């Protein structure tokens, strides 16, 4: 745009600053049916013609190309788009031009984020076939409406895809994902075929579980053999290594109906389009044993309720792993324990700490906290450690917080005791082999608890 102004009696011509326009194009795989209008070159040509029509506003096409071929608009993980955004942040672009809004994004969240990013840098946005001005409220409303329709279209496509996958699964077809041990994905896709070498190993795993009788023992035996879960290569050529067996992945293998020629979908089992490699009788025996070993109540271990005093606080020091609350019932009496996560996943022999009686460790922790208020040297150590993280913690704060334990502590109900410990303690490290307990206090909790005691 050119404007004339008077200066000392003479007309002076002023040119509007050049608007640097970047053209972004994207083509998805599904656009192949309409190559003439959706190709990257066609989109760019339409955008260039539009920018040329705006030469009166000093619009100019930037030579850099931002083209994403075979890329979905469902997310922003696209190389050319990321380069465009980087150049916007660098102040190299004044206006972004696209053929249609959905070329930039089909996600409302991503689109709104990009618009905010453009607005922050003073960058305009224009769609050739959906003309509007992003600087006006009407333009912003139009943008949101059009993007809503674009996302609706994407969600509709996703729903249709899910329906097709479900229909294929009901017909016993393989619809993707990691193949189970004993099978490979057919080169043409759509089904799995037996891998004879792995099939022998899968059958041996079922037999070993029936022999050993426990998931932990079976997993330990499999790991001793050097056996792992399925190793496979994705369609993109990425190699997925097999993993050591744990109770969790071993159980997932043993309950998979794929081994008797079935497929599971939403809890329902259908006939599969593949051969079985485990006899139904053996599979049924394994399911019965798994059911017998599942926690049911008397004589079995199960997680304790949230009233465990050291829940989410107690850790196994040698393994640097959490210790979760469990209990067992013997002769009508309930006994609580904290068990190291390593013991749960890798077996009893994998951890030197293993487990500790709940009453014993809880009493030990509470007694240590009580002792702090009676031992001036210990009080000074705790105060110094707390001040290292929160300089505002002072000795009166600590003394008031510790006053809760003796004698008020015993009068608190279990949930309130657990709340106080969580407020006061960051973590408790227990070393079962050495028989030591270390408590890390929460400095902010000391101040908060002191205020409660004072109130």
Secondary structure, DSSP 8 states (H G I E B T S, - for coil): -EEEEEETTEEEEEE---EEEEEEEEE-GGGGGGHHHHSHHHHHHHHHHHHHHTGGGTEEE-S--EEEES--SSSS--HHHHHHHHHHHTT--SEEEESSHHHH-S-HHHHHHHHHHHHHTT-EEEETTS---TTSHHHHHHHHHHHHHHHHHHHHHHHHHHHHHHHHHHTT---SS---TTEEE-TTSSSEEE-HHHHHHHHHHHHHHHHH-SHHHHHHHHHHHT--S--EE-TTS-EE------HHHHHHHHT-GGGGTEEEETTEEEE-SS---S-HHHHHHHHHHHHHHS--STTS-EE--TT-TTTTTEEETTTTEEEEEEEEEETTEEEEEEEEHHHHHH-GGG-SS-EEEHHHHHHHHHHHHHHHTT-HHHHHHHHHHHHHH-TT--HHHHHHHHTTTTTGGGGS-HHHHHHHHHHHEEEEEEETTTTEEEEEE-HHHHHHHHHHHH-
